[in-house]
Amino acid sequence: MLRKPMVAGNWKMNKTVSEGVILVQNLEYTVEDTSSAVETVVAPPFTALHSVANVIELDKVSIKLAAQDMFWESDGAYTGAISARMLQDVRVDYVIIGHSERREYFGDTDEIINRKVKAVFEHGMTAILCCGETLETREAGETVSHIRNQIAEGIQGLSTEHASKLVIAYEPIWAIGTGRTATPEMAEEVCHVIREVVREQYGSDIAEKTRVLYGGSVKPENAALFFAEDDIDGALVGGASLKADSFGAIIKAAVK
């Protein structure tokens, strides 16, 4: 089955409002040429979501908007949290859930991640569920079991309709921002495992529709090697998404 590639830029805690607007404007010509073949997504910090959404809408830019995280409750006394209703109000399409930095620094457990994934879909948006292993886990030979558990827990209880829309991103923690990169073969092996877990829980039809992204020091120089693998349908890009030229080159590399 032909799955439309996705290239998503996770800006993390970078870019002011004005810087984010300029970056999206600088991407306009690239995505205009590639939008029919590649879905481009940007995930600004919360403060820039509204302004970036306005640029996308007013300039008619073929870019989808993502948030970097979300709380599972719609309203309430949760100081510092952002709800799905708030994200809906600024026209967010996707929400990144379970990124390793959320797991490590903010204590997001598999149970919390599952609640967030469900809340994203319940409010009409689509979750990008992240998974990944530490270097210690890989060296212990436990990568496959670790990833299988993260995905199984993360998608538990999703309806068939919601599972069919899910995007999953594999990011080995030891390759995020370190300059170290998994080989395409290593990434493909894990992405294949991810698809198998989806197949076991939701069947072959949904598994074949599920887009699985690779992330972890993805750059213009190596992106095409990952995109050539059968089970890799694009990339979740960190540092290289902060500049229009490097992010644009990765988007172009995803055109098949």
C-alpha positions as CSV (number, residue, x, y, z in Angstrom):
1,M,0.0,0.0,0.0
2,L,1.3,3.5,-0.9
3,R,1.5,5.7,2.2
4,K,2.0,9.4,1.7
5,P,5.3,10.3,3.4
6,M,5.3,12.8,6.3
7,V,8.1,15.0,7.3
8,A,7.4,16.7,10.7
9,G,9.6,19.3,12.3
10,N,9.7,19.4,16.1
11,W,11.0,22.8,17.1
12,K,11.1,21.8,20.7
13,M,12.0,24.8,23.0
14,N,13.2,27.0,20.1
15,K,11.9,29.9,18.1
16,T,10.0,33.0,19.3
17,V,6.7,33.9,17.7
18,S,8.4,36.1,15.0
19,E,11.1,33.6,14.3
20,G,8.5,30.9,13.8
21,V,6.5,33.0,11.4
22,I,9.6,33.7,9.3
23,L,10.6,30.1,9.2
24,V,7.2,29.0,7.9
25,Q,7.2,31.8,5.3
26,N,10.6,30.6,4.2
27,L,9.3,27.1,3.7
28,E,6.4,28.2,1.4
29,Y,8.1,27.6,-1.9
30,T,9.4,24.2,-0.9
31,V,6.1,22.8,0.2
32,E,4.3,24.4,-2.8
33,D,6.4,22.1,-5.0
34,T,6.2,19.0,-2.8
35,S,2.7,19.1,-1.2
36,S,1.2,16.5,-3.5
37,A,3.8,14.0,-2.7
38,V,4.8,14.8,1.0
39,E,2.8,16.0,4.0
40,T,4.8,18.6,5.8
41,V,4.1,19.3,9.5
42,V,5.6,21.8,11.9
43,A,5.4,21.7,15.7
44,P,6.2,25.1,17.2
45,P,6.2,25.8,20.9
46,F,2.8,26.7,22.4
47,T,3.5,30.4,22.3
48,A,3.9,30.4,18.5
49,L,1.0,28.1,17.5
50,H,-1.6,30.8,16.9
51,S,0.6,33.0,14.8
52,V,2.0,30.2,12.8
53,A,-1.6,28.9,12.2
54,N,-2.5,32.4,10.9
55,V,0.4,32.4,8.5
56,I,-0.5,28.9,7.2
57,E,-4.1,29.9,6.7
58,L,-3.7,33.4,5.3
59,D,-0.8,32.5,2.9
60,K,-2.5,29.2,2.0
61,V,0.7,27.3,2.9
62,S,0.5,23.5,2.5
63,I,1.8,22.8,6.0
64,K,-0.1,21.0,8.8
65,L,0.3,22.3,12.4
66,A,1.3,20.1,15.4
67,A,1.6,20.7,19.1
68,Q,4.5,19.2,21.0
69,D,2.3,17.8,23.9
70,M,-1.1,18.0,25.5
71,F,-2.8,17.3,28.8
72,W,-5.6,14.7,28.7
73,E,-8.3,16.8,30.5
74,S,-10.3,19.3,28.6
75,D,-10.4,21.9,31.4
76,G,-9.6,22.3,35.1
77,A,-7.1,23.2,37.8
78,Y,-3.9,22.0,36.0
79,T,-1.5,24.9,36.2
80,G,0.8,25.2,33.2
81,A,-1.1,22.5,31.2
82,I,-2.5,22.9,27.7
83,S,-5.8,21.1,26.8
84,A,-7.1,19.7,23.5
85,R,-9.8,22.4,23.4
86,M,-7.1,25.1,23.4
87,L,-5.3,23.3,20.6
88,Q,-8.4,22.9,18.6
89,D,-9.0,26.6,18.9
90,V,-5.7,27.4,17.2
91,R,-6.4,24.9,14.4
92,V,-3.9,22.2,15.4
93,D,-4.0,19.0,13.3
94,Y,-1.5,16.8,15.1
95,V,-0.2,16.4,18.6
96,I,3.2,14.8,19.4
97,I,2.7,12.4,22.4
98,G,5.3,10.4,24.3
99,H,8.5,12.1,23.0
100,S,11.5,10.8,24.9
101,E,12.1,14.2,26.4
102,R,8.6,14.3,27.8
103,R,9.2,10.8,29.2
104,E,12.6,11.6,30.7
105,Y,12.2,15.2,32.0
106,F,8.4,15.3,32.8
107,G,7.7,11.8,33.9
108,D,5.3,10.8,31.2
109,T,4.6,7.1,31.7
110,D,3.1,4.7,29.2
111,E,-0.3,5.0,31.1
112,I,-0.2,8.8,30.9
113,I,0.8,8.6,27.2
114,N,-2.1,6.3,26.4
115,R,-4.6,8.7,28.1
116,K,-3.1,11.6,26.1
117,V,-3.3,9.7,22.8
118,K,-7.0,8.9,23.4
119,A,-7.8,12.5,24.3
120,V,-6.1,13.7,21.1
121,F,-8.4,11.6,18.9
122,E,-11.5,12.3,21.0
123,H,-11.0,16.0,20.2
124,G,-10.7,15.5,16.5
125,M,-6.9,15.7,16.1
126,T,-4.4,13.1,15.3
127,A,-1.7,11.7,17.6
128,I,2.0,11.2,16.6
129,L,3.0,8.6,19.1
130,C,6.7,8.5,19.9
131,C,8.8,5.5,21.0
132,G,12.5,4.8,21.4
133,E,15.2,3.1,23.5
134,T,18.2,4.2,25.4
135,L,21.7,3.1,24.5
136,E,21.7,0.8,27.6
137,T,18.5,-0.9,26.4
138,R,20.0,-1.4,22.9
139,E,23.3,-2.8,24.2
140,A,21.4,-5.2,26.4
141,G,19.6,-6.6,23.4
142,E,16.2,-5.4,24.7
143,T,15.3,-2.9,22.0
144,V,12.5,-5.0,20.4
145,S,10.8,-5.9,23.6
146,H,11.0,-2.3,24.9
147,I,9.5,-0.9,21.7
148,R,6.8,-3.5,21.5
149,N,5.8,-2.7,25.0
150,Q,5.8,1.1,24.4
151,I,3.6,0.8,21.3
152,A,1.2,-1.8,22.8
153,E,0.7,0.3,25.9
154,G,0.4,3.5,23.9
155,I,-2.3,2.3,21.5
156,Q,-4.3,0.2,24.0
157,G,-8.0,0.8,23.8
158,L,-8.0,2.9,20.7
159,S,-11.0,2.5,18.4
160,T,-10.4,1.0,15.0
161,E,-11.2,4.4,13.5
162,H,-8.6,6.2,15.6
163,A,-6.0,3.5,15.2
164,S,-6.3,3.8,11.4
165,K,-5.2,7.5,11.6
166,L,-2.4,7.1,14.1
167,V,1.2,8.2,13.2
168,I,4.1,6.5,15.0
169,A,7.6,7.9,15.3
170,Y,10.6,5.8,16.2
171,E,13.4,7.8,17.8
172,P,16.3,6.0,19.4
173,I,17.1,8.2,22.4
174,W,20.8,7.7,21.9
175,A,20.6,9.3,18.4
176,I,18.5,12.4,19.4
177,G,20.7,15.5,19.1
178,T,23.9,13.6,19.6
179,G,25.1,13.4,16.0
180,R,24.9,9.6,16.3
181,T,22.4,8.0,13.9
182,A,21.0,4.5,13.6
183,T,21.7,2.9,10.3
184,P,18.8,2.7,7.9
185,E,18.8,-1.1,8.5
186,M,18.6,-0.6,12.3
187,A,15.8,1.9,11.9
188,E,13.9,-0.4,9.4
189,E,14.1,-3.3,11.8
190,V,12.4,-1.4,14.6
191,C,9.8,0.3,12.3
192,H,8.9,-3.2,11.0
193,V,8.4,-4.3,14.6
194,I,6.2,-1.3,15.2
195,R,4.0,-2.2,12.2
196,E,3.8,-5.8,13.5
197,V,2.4,-4.6,16.9
198,V,-0.2,-2.6,15.1
199,R,-1.1,-5.6,13.0
200,E,-1.5,-7.8,16.0
201,Q,-3.9,-5.4,17.7
202,Y,-5.8,-4.0,14.8
203,G,-5.2,-6.2,11.7
204,S,-3.3,-6.0,8.5
205,D,-5.4,-3.3,6.8
206,I,-4.8,-0.7,9.5
207,A,-1.1,-1.8,9.9
208,E,-0.5,-1.1,6.2
209,K,-2.1,2.3,6.5
210,T,-0.1,3.3,9.6
211,R,2.7,5.8,8.8
212,V,5.9,5.1,10.8
213,L,8.5,7.9,10.9
214,Y,12.1,7.8,11.9
215,G,13.7,10.5,14.0
216,G,17.2,10.9,15.5
217,S,19.8,13.2,13.9
218,V,18.0,13.2,10.5
219,K,19.8,15.5,8.1
220,P,19.7,16.3,4.4
221,E,22.7,14.1,3.9
222,N,21.1,10.9,5.3
223,A,17.4,11.4,4.9
224,A,17.0,9.7,1.6
225,L,18.7,6.5,2.9
226,F,16.0,6.2,5.6
227,F,13.1,7.0,3.2
228,A,14.2,4.2,0.9
229,E,13.3,1.6,3.5
230,D,10.0,-0.2,3.2
231,D,8.6,0.5,6.6
232,I,9.9,4.1,7.0
233,D,7.3,6.6,5.8
234,G,9.1,9.9,6.7
235,A,10.8,11.6,9.5
236,L,10.3,13.4,12.8
237,V,13.1,16.0,12.5
238,G,14.6,18.0,15.4
239,G,17.5,20.4,14.9
240,A,17.5,20.3,11.1
241,S,13.9,21.6,11.1
242,L,14.9,24.9,12.6
243,K,16.4,26.2,9.3
244,A,14.3,26.4,6.1
245,D,17.1,25.2,3.9
246,S,17.9,22.0,5.8
247,F,14.3,21.2,6.5
248,G,13.3,21.9,2.9
249,A,16.1,19.5,1.7
250,I,14.7,16.7,3.9
251,I,11.2,17.3,2.6
252,K,12.4,17.1,-1.0
253,A,14.3,13.9,-0.1
254,A,10.9,12.3,0.9
255,V,9.4,12.8,-2.6
256,K,9.0,9.4,-4.2
